[in-house]
Amino acid sequence: MALTRRLPAVLRWGPETHELVAVGLSGHVRVVQDRLVPLLPELTQNQLAELVGLDDRGWHRLLADPSAVGLLCAGLGSAEPAATVAALLDGLRARPGAMVHGIPVDVSSARTAPVFARLDAAFDGAADHGEAELERVGHILRAALGAAAANEYVESVIVGCVRTISVRRDASRTPSSSSWPPLPGYLRLWNADLGDLCWTVDALVHEAVHGLLYMIEEQESWFTDRAAWRTSSMRSPWSGRDLPLHSFVHACFVWFALLCFWADAELDGADGMFRQASKGFESGRLPVLIRSLHTVDAGVREVLLELVAQAEQVISCVREPVR
């Protein structure tokens, strides 16, 4: 049982994942600004970094943080690297809640990087949080990241693959989360001030696993026909919605990770979250759907079928009155 509760090897933290994180990071920096990379030596050696508690991993995250990028890019034209880095540090120290558990919290990406403004345009009424909302968001993020760290495998995925947590609100006033393939490691929480602890933990794990999978895909495609990503769709046994093929394959991994996490979590509401993650694996439809994925690499199909088998073991062991 202990083994089946763990994440599969592809979701574990190890030397291979370090390489994948580097690939994902380079892709993210490439999207924002190639010229940041030469600043890394200056960033990692700056003694002022101790004032904001940043290690090498923290600096790598900052290179993917749109707010930090905005400060850096402003000084790239004329300032010396040392002056640019000093300005960045001053900005971080003046920004309350800029880091949570060593992860940058981006509160104004739409103003610092055009790519994020375009993403926001797809959401009705996307805007910055107010001060009271941000205080609530910071509190719940600290609690949620602490709760997620109770699972060593989930913690490793979050530590290794989450580069930036962006927080925004929209007109729906409903908590939701997002991440995007071109931006591995960048996750967005919408209306997080209205989410409870279980929702926030679930969203962080959900999007962190997406981030890892995006990094893996930067190294090697999972599809024999990349056009099938968006032109083909499958009905999700979890939500009942039609998902693009790419999203469906991701969902199998993400829901398995959540199943394993909630099986061991000791949080109020964990049972309900576990049942939600179990739903698709219990439907009996998933193996049939996976075998029909002809445009997905055969090796990936086999991994997905293995996940289903492991999920069934977890479900069978975590039933009342066992829990």
Buried (B, 14 or more C-beta within 10 A) or exposed (E): EEEBBBBBEBBBBEEEBEEBBEBBBBBBBEBBBEEBEEBBEBBBEBEBBEEBEBEEBBBBBBBBBBBBBBBBBBBBEEBEBEEBBBBBBBBBEEBEBBBBBBBBBBBBBBEBBEBBEEBBEEBEEBEBBEEEBBBBBBEBBEBBBBBBBBBEBBBBBBBBBBBBBBBBBBEEEEBBBBBBBEBBBBBBBBBBBBBBBBBBBBBBBBBBBBBBBBBBBBEEEBBEEEEBBEEBBBEBBBEEEEBBBBBBBBBBBBBBBBBBBBBBBEBEBBBEBBBBBBBBBEBEBBBEBBEEBEBBBEEBBEBBBEBBEBBBEBBEEBEEEEE
